[in-house]
Amino acid sequence: MDRAELIAFERDVEARFDAGEIHGPVHLNSDTQAAPLIEIFRDIKRTDWVLGTWRCHMHALLHGVPAEQVMGAILAGRSMMLHFPAHRFMSSAIMGGMLPIACGLAAGGERVWCFVGDMCASIGAFEDAVNFGHGYLNFIIEDNGLATNTPTDAAWGTATNAIKRYRYKRTTNHYQPLPGKHGF
């Protein structure tokens, strides 16, 4: 799909929502997302997994999910949780919900592209997933500067906050409780 087709699809979703045809929440992609997404998807193979956020109509279309299937899911009220496993595409309305799934797919040897918003990129689970996913797991942060409707920096602070770290050497064992012993 080209930029004009992606934007036209989103305008059709918007019109159908306004007409009362969609009985569920809808988060539309911005027109300004079309061109960067087209560029990103040039590197994504159909055999790769694509995991998205609650705003992912364009992503599904660019990954080869037929427009009729995407629209059918939207009309059924699933705009924010599109799942097309046959096309290796899934999304979640849960902020960061795709992170453990992305890690699991990558652990299984799959090549994965995981889209997250800038708010998600500020949570610990994202940092864990980034550290885990070297080699197979690719992250794309979709940064609109907002944590829902609040500027991300105002909601979560900025990277200028001091982070302290210290190193230590473990000198004790990690013990596991035994069934029937240690109060378990």
C-alpha positions as CSV (number, residue, x, y, z in Angstrom):
1,M,0.0,0.0,0.0
2,D,1.1,3.5,-0.6
3,R,0.8,6.6,1.6
4,A,-2.5,7.7,0.0
5,E,-4.1,4.3,0.4
6,L,-3.1,4.0,4.1
7,I,-4.5,7.4,4.9
8,A,-7.7,6.6,2.9
9,F,-8.1,3.4,4.9
10,E,-7.9,5.4,8.2
11,R,-10.4,8.0,7.0
12,D,-12.8,5.1,6.1
13,V,-12.4,3.7,9.6
14,E,-13.1,7.2,11.0
15,A,-16.2,7.6,8.9
16,R,-17.5,4.2,9.9
17,F,-16.9,4.9,13.5
18,D,-18.7,8.3,13.2
19,A,-21.6,6.5,11.5
20,G,-22.0,4.1,14.4
21,E,-20.8,1.0,12.5
22,I,-18.0,0.2,14.9
23,H,-18.9,-0.8,18.5
24,G,-15.5,-0.6,20.2
25,P,-12.7,1.9,20.8
26,V,-10.6,2.9,17.8
27,H,-7.2,4.6,17.8
28,L,-6.4,5.9,14.3
29,N,-2.9,6.3,12.9
30,S,-1.8,9.8,12.2
31,D,-1.4,10.8,8.5
32,T,2.2,11.6,9.4
33,Q,2.9,8.0,10.3
34,A,2.3,6.6,6.8
35,A,5.6,7.7,5.2
36,P,7.9,6.5,8.1
37,L,6.1,3.2,8.4
38,I,6.4,2.5,4.7
39,E,10.1,3.1,5.0
40,I,10.4,0.8,8.1
41,F,8.4,-2.0,6.5
42,R,10.9,-2.1,3.6
43,D,13.2,-4.0,6.0
44,I,10.5,-6.3,7.4
45,K,10.0,-9.6,5.7
46,R,6.7,-11.4,5.5
47,T,8.3,-14.3,7.4
48,D,9.1,-11.9,10.3
49,W,6.6,-11.4,13.2
50,V,5.2,-7.9,13.7
51,L,3.8,-7.0,17.1
52,G,2.0,-3.7,17.5
53,T,0.2,-1.4,19.9
54,W,-3.4,-0.4,20.0
55,R,-2.8,1.9,17.0
56,C,-1.7,-0.5,14.3
57,H,-4.1,-0.6,11.3
58,M,-1.3,0.7,9.0
59,H,1.1,-1.8,10.4
60,A,-1.2,-4.7,9.6
61,L,-1.8,-3.5,6.1
62,L,1.9,-2.9,5.4
63,H,2.7,-6.4,6.7
64,G,0.4,-7.9,4.1
65,V,-2.9,-8.5,6.0
66,P,-5.6,-7.9,3.4
67,A,-7.5,-4.7,3.9
68,E,-10.8,-6.6,4.0
69,Q,-9.6,-8.7,7.0
70,V,-8.3,-5.7,8.9
71,M,-11.6,-3.8,8.3
72,G,-13.6,-6.9,9.3
73,A,-11.8,-7.1,12.6
74,I,-12.2,-3.3,13.2
75,L,-16.0,-3.5,12.5
76,A,-16.1,-6.4,14.9
77,G,-14.8,-4.1,17.7
78,R,-11.2,-5.4,17.7
79,S,-9.4,-2.3,16.4
80,M,-7.1,-2.2,19.4
81,M,-6.3,-5.9,19.4
82,L,-5.7,-7.1,15.9
83,H,-4.5,-10.7,15.6
84,F,-3.7,-12.3,12.3
85,P,-1.3,-15.2,13.2
86,A,-1.4,-16.6,9.6
87,H,0.3,-13.2,8.6
88,R,2.5,-13.2,11.7
89,F,0.9,-10.1,13.1
90,M,-0.5,-9.4,16.6
91,S,-1.3,-6.3,18.6
92,S,-2.5,-5.5,22.1
93,A,-4.4,-2.7,23.9
94,I,-2.3,-3.4,27.0
95,M,0.6,-1.0,27.2
96,G,3.7,-3.3,26.9
97,G,1.6,-6.3,26.4
98,M,3.5,-7.5,23.4
99,L,6.9,-7.3,25.1
100,P,6.9,-10.8,26.7
101,I,5.4,-12.3,23.5
102,A,8.1,-10.7,21.5
103,C,10.8,-12.1,23.8
104,G,9.2,-15.6,23.6
105,L,9.1,-15.5,19.8
106,A,12.7,-14.3,19.7
107,A,13.7,-17.1,22.1
108,G,12.2,-19.6,19.7
109,G,14.4,-18.2,16.9
110,E,11.9,-16.0,15.2
111,R,12.8,-12.6,13.8
112,V,10.5,-10.1,15.5
113,W,9.7,-6.4,15.0
114,C,8.0,-4.9,18.1
115,F,6.4,-1.5,17.9
116,V,6.0,0.4,21.2
117,G,5.0,3.9,22.1
118,D,7.3,6.4,23.9
119,M,5.4,5.8,27.1
120,C,6.0,2.0,26.9
121,A,9.7,2.7,26.1
122,S,9.9,4.3,29.6
123,I,9.0,1.2,31.6
124,G,11.3,-1.5,33.1
125,A,9.7,-4.3,31.1
126,F,10.9,-2.5,27.9
127,E,14.4,-2.3,29.1
128,D,14.4,-6.0,30.1
129,A,13.0,-6.9,26.6
130,V,15.7,-4.8,24.9
131,N,18.4,-6.5,26.9
132,F,17.0,-10.0,26.2
133,G,16.3,-9.6,22.5
134,H,19.7,-9.1,20.9
135,G,19.9,-10.5,17.4
136,Y,16.3,-11.5,16.7
137,L,14.2,-8.7,18.3
138,N,13.9,-5.3,16.7
139,F,12.2,-2.4,18.5
140,I,10.6,0.6,16.9
141,I,9.6,3.4,19.3
142,E,6.7,5.4,17.9
143,D,7.3,8.7,19.7
144,N,4.5,11.3,19.6
145,G,5.7,12.9,22.8
146,L,2.5,11.8,24.6
147,A,1.7,9.3,27.3
148,T,-2.0,8.9,26.2
149,N,-2.9,12.7,26.3
150,T,-0.2,14.0,28.6
151,P,3.3,15.0,27.5
152,T,5.5,11.9,28.1
153,D,8.1,14.0,29.9
154,A,5.5,15.5,32.3
155,A,4.0,12.1,33.0
156,W,7.1,10.0,33.4
157,G,10.0,12.4,33.9
158,T,12.9,12.9,31.6
159,A,16.1,11.0,30.9
160,T,17.9,13.7,32.9
161,N,16.9,12.1,36.1
162,A,19.9,10.7,38.0
163,I,20.4,7.0,37.8
164,K,22.8,5.4,40.3
165,R,24.2,2.0,39.9
166,Y,26.7,0.0,41.9
167,R,28.4,-3.3,41.2
168,Y,28.9,-6.1,43.7
169,K,30.2,-9.6,43.7
170,R,27.7,-12.3,44.9
171,T,29.3,-14.3,47.6
172,T,26.2,-16.3,48.8
173,N,24.1,-18.9,47.1
174,H,20.6,-18.5,46.0
175,Y,18.5,-21.0,47.9
176,Q,15.2,-22.5,46.7
177,P,12.7,-23.6,49.4
178,L,12.0,-27.4,49.5
179,P,8.4,-28.6,49.3
180,G,7.2,-29.5,52.8
181,K,10.1,-27.7,54.4
182,H,10.8,-24.0,55.0
183,G,7.1,-23.3,55.5
184,F,6.0,-24.2,52.0
